[in-house]
C-alpha cells in the first residue's frame, strides 16, 4: 500500500506535503513523518489506514486496563513493541497497536500469550501512557533486574573505579543505569521541573512536578528492591560520597538527552525510611531568555525596561522558590547585554551559562560568599552586577554599596509581594535612608498555569460567585480546563508569569525612611496605579490564558 497516495486521495494532505514527507522518510512510514511535521493528526492517519486495511480504530482516552489480561503476556514484549492487550473473548485477544504493518510483534505476542490476536489501531502515545500507567515507568527494566537478582546476580556495565568499592556494584549494573535513565527521560518528556524520589514505610514513591503541580508516577512495586541502587547510581552520576548516608548532600549532573543539554541539580537528604532525593531539571534547550517569553504584559514591560536601563541603583525581583525569578533576571540581562556593557554575576549555583556575561559560582566552604564575591566583582570594573540572592545583611549592605558607587545591581529576594522588599531589607539591618535612595524598583512575580488551547471551554460565570475583589461587573465570559490528549487530560499546558511592579518615588522614599509598614507602601503604590499579582492574574483569566481557579490558587494570599 502506498500510504501517502491513500492520505492524498482522502483529502487529508496535499501534494506538496506528501512529496515533502517522502523526501524525509528514510525508512520511516510516510504517515509517521506527516504526523511529526504537523500536517496530519495521528488519529486521522490511523483511521484512514484502518478503513483501508479493515482494522478498527479505538479511542483509549478513558480506557480501563485489564490487569489480569496484561499479566498473561511478558512485560518486556509489551514495552518493546508498544502494544496493549485490551480484552479477551472466545480465546482471542484484541491487541491495540499504532503500527498495523508490524506483523512480527503481533505474531510474537500471540505465541507468548498462547492465543489468537486481533489487532486494533490506537494512537501511540495513548498506548504508551496506558502501559506505563499499569506496569510502571521502567517496568521492563525492573523485570530484567528481578531476573538477574534471582539467577545470575548483577551484571556490571563496566569496570568500577577502585575508590567506589563494593557499594557501587549494584548501582553500576547496566539495568540499573537504564532504569535511572528511563526515569529522567520520562520526566523530561513530561516537561517536569523536578523529580521527587521519596522513601516511605511501604516502598518508594516517585513524583514529578509538572507546571508547578506534583503528580505521582506509576512504578512497579518491585522497584523497592532496588531503591538503594537507584540512590547510589544518582550519587555516582553527581559525584557525591556514596558511603555517606547520614548527612545531606548536594550535587550536579550534566546530561545530553536527544541532543539537548540538561543540567540536573541533585539534593539528597536522609529520612526515616532511607534517603530522599529531589532532582531539579534545567532543560537548556527549552529556555528562551527574553521579557516577552516570560509573559510580561506591556504595562509592566515598558516601565521595567526603563528600570533595567538605569545607570545605577538596585532592581529586585521577589517571589517564592520556583516562581521564575532567575529566568526574569536572565531575560533582563539579555535585553541590556551589549559589547559596550560589562556584566558580572555571582550565583549559587550558576543555573544557565550565557555568552557575553562573566559568571561566578559561590563556594561558601572556602569563603566565596555572595558578599565576598561582590567585593571582588567591583574590582573588575563592571557596569551591571547580578547577585543571585540577597540572603543576609552583609550581602544586602554590599549590594547597597555597589549601587552607591555607580553600578546597576540586580538581585532576588524572598518576599510575598513588592512592597515587602523595602521592609525586608530594613529588617536585615540596612539603614532605611540607604534602602530608600538605592532601590529603584521591585518586581514581584508568580507562575500561573496556562489553559490548554486545544480543549479549553468558554462559559458564562455566575457573577455572584466571583471573588468580590475581582470586579464582578467587568466580565461576561471566562474559560475553564477540560482535558485532552495534548495536555494529557490535565487541562493545562505550560506556565506564564504574573507580575506586580512597584516603582520608587518621593513618597515611597519618605515612607521607607519613616520605617512605614509594607501595607502603607502598598496603599500608596495602589493609588499610583500599581497592578497587584492578583489583578495581573485576573487580566490573564479574562482573555482566556488561565482559569479563575488558577487565579484563586496562586494569589489566595494577595487579596487587596
N, C-alpha and C positions, 0 to 999 in steps of 0.2 A: 504494500500500500504506500502511495506517495502522500505523506501526511500534509505537506504544505499545500498541494493541489486540493486535497479534501477541504481544508480550512478556507482556502480561497473560494471554492465553489459554494460553500455555505455562507459566504459573505462576512466571515469573522475577521479576515485580514485582507489587505490589498496586495497588489502585485509587488510593490516596492518592499513592503515588509517581508514578504515571502523570500524574495531574492536576497535581502539583507540577512535573513536568518540562515538561508542555505550557505551563504559565504562564511558564516561564523560557526557552522555546525561542527566540523572537525570531529566526527564520530558520535556526536550527541544528536538526539531526536530534534527535528525542526520545531515541534510544538514546545519542547522544553526551552529552546532558545528564544522563541517568541514570548514565552511567559517571562523569562529573565529580562527581555527587552521592554516589557510592559505593554506589548502590542495586543495581548490577549490574556484573559484570566485563565488560570489553570482549570477551573471548573468548566468553563465553556469549551476548552480544548478537549478535556476528558469526556464530556457529554457527547461531543461530535464523534470522537473515536469510538465511544461505547455504542452509539447508534449504528455506526458503520460495521462494527465487529459483532454486534448482538450481545454486548456485555452491559448490564445495567449500571447506572451511576448512583451512588448513595451519598447522602449528606450525613457526616458523622458528628455534626456540631454538638448535639445533645445525646450522643450515643453512650449507653452504659455498657462497659466492658464485661464480658462473661469470663470471670477469672478461672473457674474450673475448666472451661474450654481452652483458654490460653495455656493452662498448665499441661495440656496434652502434647504441646509442641516445645521443642528446645528453645530456650530464651535466646541463645546465640543466633540461631537461624532467623528468628523473628526480627532481631535488631539488624542483622546483616542484610536481609532482603527487604526490610521495611514493609512487611506485610502484617495484617492483623486478622486473626480468626474472629468472625462476627457471631455466627450461630451455627448450630448443628441440627440436622434434620434428616432422618432416614439414612443414616450412615454417610451423609455428605456434609461438608463444612463450607459455608460461604466465607471466602477469604478476600479481604479488601487489599487492593494494590493500586499504586499510581502508575504502574508500567504494565500495560496489557501484553507487551511483547516479551516479558521476562518469563518465558515458559519454564526455564530451568528452576527458578525459585518455586513456582507452583508445584512442579514435579517433586522437588526435594521435600517441601512441606507435606505433600501427600504421602510420600514414602515414610517420613519420620513420624507422622501422626497416624498412619495406618488407616487412611480414609480417602475418599474421593474429594477433590477440591473444586468448588465452583467459584471462579473469580468474579468480583465486582470491582468497579472503579471508584476511587475516592481521592481527595486532594492529599498530596504527600504530607504537608505539614500537619494536617488533622490526624493522619495515621501515626506519624512520629510522636505527636503530643500525647495521643492515647497510649501508645506503647510505653513512653516514659512515665506517664501518669499511673499506669497499672503495674509496670515492672520496675520502675525507678530509674533515675539517671544513672547510667553506667551499669545497668543490670546485667548485661552480657559479660562485662569485665569482672563483676562480682562473682558470677558463676565460675569463671576461669580461676579466680583466686581460691574459691572454695574447693575446686577440683585439685588445684596444686597443693592446697593445705592438707587435703586428705590423702593424696597419693605421693607425689614426689618432693614435697616441701617447696621452698621458694626458689624460683629461677631468677638468677641475677642478670640484669641487663648488661652490666659492665663491671670491670674490676673496681673495687671500692678504694678510695683514698685511705691510707693506713690510719690517719688520725680520726676517722669516723668510727671505726671499730664495729663491734657486733650489733650495736643499737641500730645501725643504718641498714642492715642486711635486708630485712623485710621491706623497708621503705624504698630500697633501690630495685626491688623486683619490677620487671617490665610491666606487669599488670597493674601494680600499684601506681607506677608512673602514669600509665594510660588512664587510670581511674581519676587521678587528680587533674590530669589534663582535660578529661571529659567534663568534670565539674566546672572548671574555669571556662571552657569553650561554651558550655550551656549557659553560664551566667552572662557571657559576652553577647551571645545570640539574643538573650532576653533584654539586653541593654541595662543590665544590673549595674548599680554603682558600688554595691558592697555584697560580699558573701559572708554569711554568719555560720560558722561550724560550731555547734553547741552540744557539749556532752551532757547527758541527763541520766537520771536513775534508770530509765528504761531504754537507753540507747542514744545514738547520735541523731541530732536534728540539723538539717541544712536549710537555711532560709536566705533568699536573695532579696535585696532591697531594689525594687524597680519603681521608678518615678516617685521615690520617697516612701513607698509602702513596702513593708516586709511581706514576702509571700513564701510559704513553706514549699520546699521542693520534694517531690516523691523520691525516696531512695529505698532500695531493698533492705529488709531487716538484717540480712547477713552482713551489711556494711559495718555493723557494730563490732564484728570480729577484727576489723582492720582499722579501727579508729586511731590507735596509736601509730600504725604505719602511715596513715594519712597525715597526721600531725608531724611525724618525723620527716616525711617527704617534703612538706611545706617548709620545715625548718632548714632542711638541706638546700632547697631552692633559694631561700632568702638568707643563707649564710649565717644562721643562728646556732647557738650552742644546743646540740640535740640532747646532751646529757642533763641540761638544766631544766627541771620540771617544777621548781618551786617559786621562781621569780618571773615577773612579766618580761617579755622581750619584744622588741620592735625591729623589723627588717624590711627589705625591699626586694622585689623580683622584677626583672626586666624580661619581657616576653615579646615574641613576634608571632601573631596569630593571623593566618590567612593574609599575610603581607602587611598587617597593621601592627604598629608598635604599641604595646600595652605596658604600663607601669602598674605594679601591684604593691601596695603598701600593706605590710603584714603586722598585725598586733596579736600577740599571744598572752593570755592571762590564765594562771592556774585557778581552777574552780573545784568545787567539792567532788565532782564525778570525773574530773580529767581537765585537760587544757582546752579552753575555749579560744577560737580563732576568728578574727574578723579580717577579711581581705578587702581593701578598697581598690577598685579597678579604675584606672585612669586610661581610657581609650583615646590615645592622642589622635588617631585617625578621624574621630568624630568631633574633635574640638575645633570650633571656629571662633576666633577672638575678634569680635567687633561689637560695638554697642547695639547695633540693630539686631544681631542674633540673640542677645540676651533678653529681648522683649521689651526694651525700654521705650515707652511712648514719647512722642515728640515733645510734650510739655515738660517732661523730665530730662530728655536727652539734650535739648538745647541749652538749658542752664548748666547741666552737668558738663557739657562740652566746654562751656566758658570757665567752669571751675578748674578743670584739668589743664587748661591752657594758661593759668596764672603763673607768674614768675616765681612766687614763693608762697608759703603758707602750708597748712595741713588739710588734706581731704581724707575723710574717714568713711569707710563702708562698714556697716554694722549688721548683725543678724546672728542667729544660732548656727551651730555646726551644720554644714551641708546645705546652706542657703544660697550658695553660688557667689560668695564674696570674692574669692580668689579669681574666678572667671571674669567677674566685672572689672576687677583691678587690672588683670592682664589685658582685657579689651581696651581699657583706658590707656594703658601703656602703648598698646599697638596703635592707637589713634594718634598719639603725640610723638611716636618714635620717628627719628629722622637722623641723617648723618651729622647734623649740627647739634644734636642733643645727647648728652652723656647720661645714661640711665643705669643705676646700680640698685640691685635688690639684695636683701638679706632675709632668707626664708627658712622655715623649719616644717617640712622638708621643701626642697625645690621641686614643685609638682610638674611644671611644664618648662621645657627648655625653649627659649626664644632667641632668634638671631638678632644681633644688634643691641643686646642688653647684657650687662655683666651681672651674673647671679652668684650669690654666696650662700653656702649651706651652713646653718647653725650647727655647732658642735658644743653642747653645753658641758660635756665631760672634760673638755680641755680648755674651757673658759671662753669659747667663742659664742657669747650670748647675743641676743638682739642688740642690746645696748653697746656691748664691746664691738660688735660688727659695725654698728652705725658710726662709732667714733673713728674706726679705720676707714670706712667708706668716705668720710668727709675729706680725707687726705688725698683722695683720688679725683678731686675737683668735679663732682657730679652736678648736673643740673636738676635731675629728678631722682628721688630716693624712694624705694618701696620697702617698708618694714612689714614682714609677713603678719605680725600681730603685736599689738600693744598689750602685754600681759601684766606689767607691774609698773611701779612708779619710776624706776630707773629708766626703763625703755621710754615711758611717756615723757620724762624730762629731756632725754636725749633727742627725741623727735621734735620737741618744742625748740630746743637749742638749734637744731638743724634748720628749722623753718625760719628762725630769727636771723640766721646767718645767710639768708638769701636762697634757700633751697625749697623746691616744691616736694612735699613729703606725702606719700600715700601710705595708708595702713588700714588694718581691720581692728574691730573692737567688738566684744560680745555684749551687746545690749539689745533690748527688745524693740526699741524704736529710735528714731533720730535724736529727739530732744534729750534722751537719757545719756547720750555720749558726752555732753558737756559736764553733767554732774558726775559721771563715772570717772572722768579724768581728774576732777577736783578731789573725788574720794581717794584716788591713787596718790594724792599728795602734791599735785601740781597747783601752783598759785592760780586763783581764779582769773587775775588780770592777764596772766600769760595764756591761759586757755582762751579767754575772750579775744585776745589780739592775734592769735595764730590760727585757730581752727576756722577755715573759710567756709566749710560746708560739710554736712553729714548725709550720707545716703544709706537709709535702712532698706533691707530687701528680704524677700521670701521667694521660694519657688512654689508655683502652683501648677497642678496637673492640667494639661490641655485635653479638651474633649476630642475623641476620635472623629475626624472629619467625615469618615465613611458611614458612621452609624448614629451620630448624634441626632437627637429628636427635639424638634421645636414644640413648645407647649405654652399655653397661656397660664401664668401663675396666679394663684389666689392672693390678691394683694393684702388681704388681712393677715395672711400667714407669713408675709415677708418680714424680716427684721425691721423694726421701726426706723433705725438709723440709716437705712439704705434708700430712702426716698420712694415710698410706695407708689406715688402718683406718676413716677417717671418711666415706668416700664410696662409694656403690653405683652412682651414675649420674652421667653428665656429658652435655654436648651439644656437637655439632660442626657446622661450617658445611657446607652442601650447595650452595646457589646456585639462584636462581630469577629470574623476570622482575622482581620487586620490587627485588631487590638487584643486578640486572644481573650475575647469576651469580658474585658475589663471595662471598656467604655472610654478609656483614656489612653493617649499616646504622647510621650514626651512631657516636658515641663517648661514653663516660661517664668520670667521674673515679674514680681510686683514690687513697686518702689515707693519710697517716701523720702523726698529730698528737702532738707532744711538748709537754707542759705543764711549765713551770718549777716546781721545788720546792726546798726547802732543800738537798737532796743534789746536785741539778744545779748550783745556785749554788756549792756548795763545790767540785765538780769543775771548774767553769769558772774559779773564782778560782785553783785549783791548776794551771791550764793542762793539764787532763787531755785525753786524745785523744778524738776523736769516737767511737771504739769503746767507751771506758769509759762515756761518757754514754749511748750506745746500750744497753749491757748493763744499766745502771740503769733506763732507760726501759722496757725489755722486762720487767724484774722487776715494774715498776709497772703492767704490762698494756697497754703501747703496742702497737697493731696496726701491723705494718710494711706497706709498699707491697705486698709480695708476698702477705702474708696477706689484705690488703684485696682484692686482685685474685682470690685463690683463693676468697674468700667469694662473689664475684660469679659465678665459674665454677660453684660448687656449686649455685647456684639458676638456672642456665641463661642468665644475662645475657651471658656471654662464654665462650670456649673455653679449654681447657688450653694450646693452642699460643700463644694471645694472652698468657696469664699468664706463660709462659716467655719469650716475646719481649720483653715490656715490662719485666719485673722480673728479667732474667737476672743483673744485677749486684747484686741485693739479697738474695741467699740468706743466711740467718742461720746 
